[in-house]
Amino acid sequence: MLGTDVGPALNAFSGRFPHVSVELVRLRWWSQARTLLDGGVDVAFVRPPLETDGVDLLPLYAERLNAVLPAGHPRARDGEVALADLAGERVLEYAEASEAWSAVWNADPRPDGTRPDHGPAFHDMEELLGYVRGGRGIAFVPGSAAAAFPRSDIAYVPVTGVPPGQVALAWPTRRRSPVVSGFVETARAAVAGRHPA
C-alpha cells in the first residue's frame, strides 16, 4: 500500500512464524476488497473506505492528508494549509476513484459541500508528481506517501479542515486461519509501537 511501512510487521511476523512464507502483493485501492475475497491475498494493509461485506477490518491508525504542491506554489512553504485556502485549485483525480474513496482521500466534496474543479486522472505516484510539477493540478496523499516520495520540486503540506484517513488490516471473514490471526496480532503490536493512539 502506497507509503505504508510494512517492514516492522513483516519482521515481527517472520520472527514468530519463521516457517511461513510471506509474499508481498501490491493492492490498488479500487480492488482491495475484491483481491481479498478472490483469494489473491490472505490479509492486507488497506486504506478505507472499502466494501466490507465478507471482510473483517481492524483499524490501526490515522494519517493526515498532505497537499501535493509544486515547489513554487504560494502555499508550498507553509507549515500547514487549510483546505479552504486551496478551494480554487484544480485537484487531480485518482483514476477509477469511487465516490466514497474520493470523499476521504480527495476531500471531495469539501466539508462545506462544494466540489473541487477536477484536473487530469492519474494511476500512480509518478503520474501524480508529473502532473503537479507540470502545473496541471494539486493532489492529496497520506503523510506516509509524502515521506516515501521526497522531491526538491514538490512540496507536501499537511492539510487542516479534513479528517485524517485510516489505515487498517483486512482479511476475508471466512478464511481467517491461525496464520492470519497470528499476522493480525503481530502486525497490530508492531504498528502500535510506531503509531501510538
C-alpha positions, -999 to 999 in steps of 0.1 A, spaced: 0 0 0 14 34 -10 37 48 16 29 23 43 59 9 61 50 -28 64 86 -38 74 81 -38 112 50 -60 109 67 -84 84 98 -87 106 79 -93 137 57 -119 120 87 -137 105 102 -139 139 71 -156 153 63 -177 123 96 -185 106 81 -214 87 55 -193 69 65 -178 35 53 -142 30 48 -127 -4 40 -90 -8 13 -81 -33 5 -45 -43 -31 -38 -39 -48 -10 -58 -72 9 -36 -101 3 -60 -97 -35 -58 -87 -40 -21 -118 -59 -11 -121 -79 -43 -85 -91 -41 -91 -103 -5 -124 -120 -14 -110 -136 -46 -82 -152 -26 -54 -130 -41 -42 -122 -6 -49 -136 29 -45 -103 48 -38 -68 37 -30 -33 49 -57 -12 34 -69 24 33 -107 26 38 -133 31 26 -137 -3 11 -166 -27 7 -167 -47 39 -192 -74 30 -173 -106 38 -142 -87 50 -131 -81 86 -114 -48 93 -91 -38 122 -83 0 123 -47 6 131 -40 43 129 -50 75 112 -29 96 88 -32 132 80 -37 143 44 -10 163 27 -15 186 -2 9 179 -31 20 212 -45 46 224 -70 76 238 -51 68 273 -65 32 273 -52 24 303 -29 15 278 0 44 254 -6 65 268 23 36 268 48 38 245 78 2 235 71 -26 248 49 -64 249 54 -84 231 29 -104 263 23 -71 280 12 -69 255 -17 -105 260 -28 -96 274 -62 -71 247 -71 -78 220 -97 -75 186 -80 -60 156 -97 -83 126 -96 -73 90 -88 -83 70 -119 -114 48 -112 -120 65 -78 -152 56 -61 -173 84 -46 -166 71 -11 -129 69 -16 -127 104 -32 -146 118 -2 -119 107 21 -87 108 1 -95 137 -23 -116 157 3 -144 157 -23 -169 171 -16 -154 196 8 -168 199 44 -188 229 32 -204 208 4 -186 224 -25 -167 203 -51 -133 209 -65 -125 215 -101 -111 182 -113 -78 180 -131 -64 150 -150 -68 115 -137 -37 96 -126 -29 59 -119 3 60 -98 25 83 -79 48 90 -108 19 103 -129 6 124 -99 40 140 -94 44 147 -132 10 165 -133 17 185 -102 52 196 -115 36 205 -148 11 228 -131 -20 206 -141 -33 205 -106 -27 196 -70 -34 163 -52 -38 149 -17 -18 120 -3 -14 105 31 16 115 52 34 82 47 32 86 9 46 121 12 76 108 33 82 80 7 85 103 -23 105 133 -13 114 156 -42 130 191 -43 105 203 -69 74 192 -49 61 203 -15 39 182 8 19 204 31 -3 190 59 -39 199 54 -63 212 81 -100 211 80 -104 175 68 -105 143 89 -75 120 87 -75 89 66 -75 55 82 -50 26 78 -64 -8 87 -57 -45 84 -83 -65 64 -89 -102 58 -117 -123 44 -141 -133 72 -144 -169 61 -107 -175 56 -93 -164 90 -68 -191 99 -43 -194 128 -16 -179 105 -39 -149 95 -48 -144 132 -10 -145 141 -3 -119 114 -31 -96 126 -20 -99 163 17 -94 154 11 -65 130 -12 -47 155 15 -49 181 43 -38 157 23 -9 144 11 2 178 47 8 189 53 31 158 19 48 157 6 53 193 -31 60 195 
